[in-house]
Amino acid sequence: MQTRTTSKFRELLKKPELLVMSGGFSPLHARMSEVLGYEAFFMSGSQVAAYVYGYPDVGLLGLSEMVEAVRHITNVTAIPVFADADTGYGNAVNVHYTVQAYIRAGAAGLHIEDQESPKKSGTLAGRRLISVDEAVGKYKAAMAAAPHCSRKSASRKTARCSSPPPD
């Protein structure tokens, strides 16, 4: 099912119109989204953190907890799941392993943030960035871990996109 949802997700992203995904943290949210007619689902790291620990997304969740959340969600829905992979849980080597683990769990896509550790929620002020070289290394590692993916993949740059431009 994973290859099919990956292909389906890629096709959805190629459409000229905006892809609207519902988001959540549980298999029930994903099932409700599918029943309501959404074509894809976003697994939100901040919502998983709030559910599991009752705290904001500040890096408390580890790779195994997030992969398990992906697995629970992808086991109950046929729509593609786009998942939050935080910072990739370490350096470029960790990112490579993270991408492979998310693929095995059934994620059709994922995003990796370019924040320093410990990370902060994208909704909180004071986020610090990793260097551009480190970010590029992580993105290259992610692509190497998923050779079936298009080289035109998107990357999430939370802090860079929300920071004001330098003077």
N, C-alpha and C positions, 0 to 999 in steps of 0.2 A: 504494500500500500504506500510506503514512503516514496518510492520512485514516482509513482503516479501522482501523489500530492505535490511532490517537488516540481514535476512537469506542469501540473495544473497551476501552481503558484506562479511559475515563470510566465505562463500564458496570461494569467490575470495581470501581471505587472507590465506586460507588453501592450495591453489595451490603452487606447488614448484617454479614456476617462479615469477619474480618480478611483482607486480601490479603497472602499470603506470597509474596515474590519471592526467588528466588535472586539472587546478585550475583556480579560478577566484572569482568574487564577485557578479555576476548577473545571473538571470534566462536565459538570452541570452547566456552567457558563458556555462552554463550547457546544454542547448539545443544543441548548436553547438558541444559540446563534445560528446553528445549522438549520434547526426547525423554522426559525424566523426568516431564513433565506439569505443569510450572509454567505459570501463565497469563500471567506477565509476568517481566521481567528487569530488574535494577538494575545500571547501569554505574557502578561505584565509582571515583571520582576517585583515592582513595588507592591502590587496586589498580593503576590505570593508571599512576600515578606510580611506584609500586614496580617495576612491570614495565619501564617505559621508562627510568627513571633509577636505580632501586635505592635511592631515598630516600623518606622519608615525604611525604605530601601537604602541602607547604609553599609552594605557589604556583609551582613550577618549570614546570609544564605551562601552555602557552598555549591560547588559544581554538582555533587551527587544529589542534593536536594532539588536543584533546578532541573536536572535531567530526569529525576523521578516525576516531577510535576509535568514535564513535557510528555513523558511516557503515559502517565495517567490520562492526560488530555487526548493524545493521539490515538489511544486505544478505543475511544468511544465516538470518534467523529471521522467522517470521510472528507471534511473540508481541510485545506492546508492550514497548518499552524505555524505562524511566524513568532519566534520566541526571543525573549530577552536573555542575552548571555552575559550581562553585566560587562566587566572589563576583560572577559576571557579567563578570569581567575588566575592571573599571573602574567608571566612574560610570553614571548612568542611561542615557546615550546608548549606552555600551558594552553594557549589559544588553539594550537593545532589539535591537541587532545580534546579540548572542549568542543570544537566543531565536529570531530568524529563522534563524540559521545552524543551530541544533540542529533546528529544524523541517524545514529543507531536507535535513538529514542523515537524517531519519526518526525522530527521537525522538518518542515519544508523550507524554512529560512530562519535566519537569526540576525541579531545585531550585536555589535561589540562596541562598548563605549571607550573613549580615549581619556579616561580620568586616571589620576594617580590613586594608589591605594593608601589608606582606606578610602573607598569611594563615597560619594554623597548621592542622594537621590537627585535625579534631573530636575526635580521641582524645588530643590533647596539652593540657596546662595552659597558661594565659597568653594565651588568646584575647582580643583586644580588639574591641569593637563599633563599628560606625559609628553615627552619630546616628539617632534614630528618624525624623527628617525625611528623611535620606538613604535609609534603608531603605524608607520609604514611596514615595519617588521611584523607587527601583529596581523595586519591586513594580508600581507603576503603569506604568512603562516596559515591563516584561515583559508585562503584560496588553495594553497597546496594540500590542505586536509580534505578538500572537496573538489577533486579534479573534474567531476561531472558538471560543476557549476560554470555559468557564463563568466567570462572575464569582465563583463560589464556590470558586475554586482555593485549594489549600493553599500555604502558604509555609513554608520551613524557617527556623527561627531557632535555629541551633545554639547559640550562646553564650547567648542570652537564656533558652532553655529549660533549660540546664544550670547557669546561675548561681544562687546562692542569692538569695532575695528580699531586698530592702533592709530594714534594721531600721526 
